[in-house]
Amino acid sequence: MSNLSLLAQLTLEHIALVVVAVGLACLMGVPIGIAITQNERIARVVLYTASIIITIPSIALFGIMIPVLSVIGHGIGYVPAVIAVLLYSQLPIIRNTYTAINNVSPGLREAARGIGMTSMQRLRLVEIPLSVPIIMAGVRTAVVMNIGVMAIAAYIGAGGLGVLISRGISQSDPRQLIVGAIAVSLLAIVADTLLLALQKRLTPKGLQS
């Protein structure tokens, strides 16, 4: 029973870390993706920068966070884990948002202008609703990817299911290692399934297949 209680606690910690990190990434990435549709040169710079960040090995990025955030007293634990995963989430969210907004039919934009919509009204009532499936696909990618990345955050004291994996390695205990790995995989599958259901719910009926 105590083992199940520990597993439940670590799972909730893991979920909370990923939800906060990817939630903040959405609040940053979606507006950035929309904004860069106005300037192709800036779009290339932003997407290239996000691509570079995602290629940095996760353990190295967590390591970089330690001296940088130690200045404000948060070198290990929750804060560096959330910031690192937030950075990793930017590429799929920004890229998908940028692609989705750019691919909205020019004819629909012209029709919206023709009935007197302002640019903000077109964005809110036409472009974003039509872009939801692609944007949500980016969010799903970020969540599934970073459920795995967050497991490594246990090495900097952030908690979560990575604790079982790190203990299993340090204590040469394959049971903890296997349980941790399976739990992370199942969590990723469940999260992707739930987000797919949410994506379908948010997709306008005319676009649903």
C-alpha positions in Angstrom: 0.0 0.0 0.0 2.9 2.4 0.9 4.4 1.7 -2.5 1.2 2.6 -4.3 0.9 5.7 -2.2 4.4 6.7 -3.2 3.7 6.0 -6.9 0.5 8.1 -6.8 2.4 11.0 -5.1 5.2 10.9 -7.6 2.8 10.7 -10.5 0.9 13.8 -9.2 4.2 15.6 -8.8 5.1 14.7 -12.4 1.8 15.8 -13.8 1.9 19.1 -11.9 5.4 19.9 -13.2 4.5 19.1 -16.8 1.1 21.0 -16.7 2.7 24.1 -15.3 5.7 24.0 -17.7 3.7 23.3 -20.9 0.9 25.6 -19.8 3.3 28.5 -19.5 4.9 27.4 -22.8 1.4 27.7 -24.5 0.9 31.2 -23.0 4.3 32.2 -24.5 4.5 30.1 -27.7 1.0 30.6 -29.2 1.2 34.5 -29.2 4.8 34.3 -30.5 3.7 31.9 -33.3 0.9 34.3 -34.2 3.1 37.4 -34.1 5.9 36.0 -36.3 3.4 35.4 -39.1 3.8 39.1 -39.8 7.5 38.9 -40.6 9.2 36.0 -42.4 12.7 37.0 -41.4 11.8 37.2 -37.7 10.0 33.9 -38.0 13.1 32.2 -39.3 15.2 33.6 -36.5 12.7 32.5 -33.8 12.2 29.0 -35.2 15.9 28.5 -35.7 16.5 29.6 -32.1 13.8 27.2 -30.8 15.3 24.4 -32.9 18.7 25.0 -31.3 17.3 24.9 -27.8 15.5 21.6 -28.4 18.7 19.9 -29.6 20.5 20.6 -26.3 20.6 17.4 -24.3 18.1 17.6 -21.4 20.7 16.7 -18.7 23.0 19.5 -20.1 20.1 22.0 -20.0 19.2 21.1 -16.5 22.9 21.5 -15.6 23.1 24.9 -17.2 20.1 26.0 -15.1 21.9 25.2 -11.8 24.5 28.0 -11.9 22.2 30.5 -13.7 19.3 30.2 -11.2 21.6 29.8 -8.2 21.9 33.6 -8.3 18.3 33.9 -7.2 18.4 30.9 -4.9 16.6 28.4 -7.2 19.5 26.4 -8.7 17.9 23.1 -8.0 14.3 21.8 -7.7 11.0 22.9 -9.1 12.0 26.2 -10.8 14.8 25.0 -13.1 12.8 21.9 -14.1 9.8 24.0 -15.2 12.0 26.6 -17.1 13.9 23.9 -18.9 10.7 22.0 -20.0 9.1 25.4 -20.9 12.1 26.0 -23.3 11.9 22.5 -24.8 8.1 23.0 -25.5 8.6 26.2 -27.5 9.5 24.7 -30.9 6.5 22.4 -31.5 4.0 25.0 -30.1 5.5 28.0 -32.0 6.1 26.1 -35.2 2.6 24.6 -35.3 0.9 27.9 -34.5 2.9 29.7 -37.2 2.2 27.1 -39.8 -1.5 26.9 -38.9 -2.1 30.7 -39.1 -0.1 30.9 -42.3 -2.1 28.2 -43.9 -5.5 29.8 -43.3 -7.1 30.2 -46.8 -6.6 33.8 -48.2 -10.2 33.5 -49.4 -11.5 33.2 -45.9 -9.5 36.2 -44.8 -10.9 38.2 -47.7 -14.4 37.1 -46.8 -13.9 38.2 -43.2 -12.6 41.6 -44.4 -15.6 41.9 -46.7 -18.1 41.7 -43.8 -16.2 44.3 -41.9 -14.1 42.3 -39.4 -11.1 44.0 -37.9 -7.7 42.1 -37.9 -8.3 41.1 -34.2 -11.8 39.8 -35.0 -10.4 37.8 -37.9 -7.8 36.3 -35.7 -10.2 35.5 -32.9 -13.2 34.4 -34.9 -11.7 32.9 -38.1 -7.9 32.2 -38.0 -7.5 30.7 -34.5 -10.6 28.4 -34.6 -9.4 27.1 -38.0 -5.9 26.6 -36.6 -6.9 24.7 -33.4 -6.2 21.2 -34.8 -2.6 22.0 -35.8 -1.9 24.1 -32.7 -3.2 21.3 -30.5 -1.0 18.8 -32.3 2.0 20.9 -31.3 0.8 21.0 -27.7 0.4 17.2 -27.7 3.9 16.7 -29.1 5.3 19.0 -26.4 3.4 17.3 -23.6 4.4 13.7 -24.6 8.0 14.7 -25.2 8.3 16.5 -22.0 6.7 13.9 -19.8 9.9 11.9 -20.7 12.2 14.9 -20.3 10.7 15.8 -16.9 11.8 12.3 -15.6 15.4 13.5 -15.8 14.5 16.5 -13.6 14.6 14.2 -10.6 18.4 14.5 -10.8 18.2 18.2 -9.8 15.7 17.5 -7.0 12.4 18.4 -8.9 10.7 15.1 -7.9 8.2 13.3 -10.1 8.4 9.7 -11.5 12.1 10.2 -12.4 12.8 9.6 -8.7 12.0 5.9 -9.2 14.3 5.7 -12.2 17.2 7.5 -10.5 16.8 5.4 -7.4 16.7 2.3 -9.4 19.9 3.2 -11.1 21.8 4.3 -8.0 20.6 1.4 -5.9 20.9 -1.2 -8.7 17.2 -2.0 -8.2 15.6 -3.0 -11.5 12.1 -3.1 -9.9 12.1 0.7 -9.2 13.7 1.4 -12.6 11.1 -0.7 -14.5 8.1 0.7 -12.5 9.3 4.3 -13.1 9.9 3.7 -16.8 6.5 2.1 -17.3 4.7 4.8 -15.3 6.2 7.5 -17.4 5.3 5.7 -20.6 1.7 5.1 -19.5 1.4 8.7 -18.4 2.5 9.9 -21.8 -0.1 7.6 -23.5 -2.9 8.7 -21.3 -2.0 12.4 -21.7 -1.9 12.1 -25.5 -5.3 10.3 -25.6 -6.9 13.0 -23.4 -5.4 15.8 -25.4 -6.5 14.2 -28.7 -10.1 14.1 -27.3 -9.8 17.8 -26.3 -8.4 18.6 -29.8 -11.5 17.0 -31.4 -13.8 18.8 -29.0 -12.2 22.2 -29.9 -12.1 21.6 -33.6 -14.9 23.4 -35.5 -17.5 20.9 -36.7 -16.9 21.7 -40.3 -13.3 20.6 -40.0 -13.9 17.4 -38.2 -13.4 14.2 -40.3 
